Amino acid sequence: MEIQPVTLEGRHVRLEPLTQSHFDALLEVALDPELWQWTLGTIGSREDLQRYLDTALGLEREGHALPFAIVTRHSGRAVGSTRFGSIDRTNCRVEIGWTWVGRAWQRTAVNTETKFLLLRHAFETLGCVRVEFKTDVLNEQSRTALVRIGAKEEGTLRRHIRTESGRWRDSVYYAIVDDDWPAVKRRLQAKLTQ
């Protein structure tokens, strides 16, 4: 698996390689505390967002992640971020996660198309055999969205990760494997043409 920065284009969004140039646009949406309710860390200041970008870009340099800015095609504005992480080249596996989108763009085609573009790239370009997702067991919105796109729930890791607030999080894992991809692709394409 040769994973390199790439721009992924859809009808509603463009996923651009995340850079420091996205900082100001992301700051406009990132300071909403509701975005971080179920995440491991929070962004409550410019410094927090800078640390978030520095971490994402550092993991990219090390070959462990490929972060993107989510840019709406309509406005050309960055409204969130996502990434490939937990990259396992030997086993042709990646995780899609660290996804956040400003509330004004939630429950729109933005997140659905973001997942579609990432999944298509993972299976059809990178040659992945497995794409994983994990979320907080308490995050019903995320869990529902993962099932809606066709991911299969695989299990819960209890007391898996400690959040910045000190709470022990149970993480639910989901996956889509290469055998699932044709049906998942059709389902997502149908949702995006509605």
Sequence and secondary structure as in RCSB ss.txt:
>XXXX:A:sequence
MEIQPVTLEGRHVRLEPLTQSHFDALLEVALDPELWQWTLGTIGSREDLQRYLDTALGLEREGHALPFAIVTRHS
GRAVGSTRFGSIDRTNCRVEIGWTWVGRAWQRTAVNTETKFLLLRHAFETLGCVRVEFKTDVLNEQSRTALVRIG
AKEEGTLRRHIRTESGRWRDSVYYAIVDDDWPAVKRRLQAKLTQ
>XXXX:A:secstr
       EE SSEEEEE  GGGHHHHHHHHT GGGGTTSSS   SHHHHHHHHHHHHHHHHTTS EEEEEEETTT
  EEEEEEEEEEETTTTEEEEEEEEE GGGTTSHHHHHHHHHHHHIIIIIS  SEEEEEEETT HHHHHHHHHHT
 EEEEEEEEEEE TTS EEEEEEEEEETTTHHHHHHHHHHHHH 
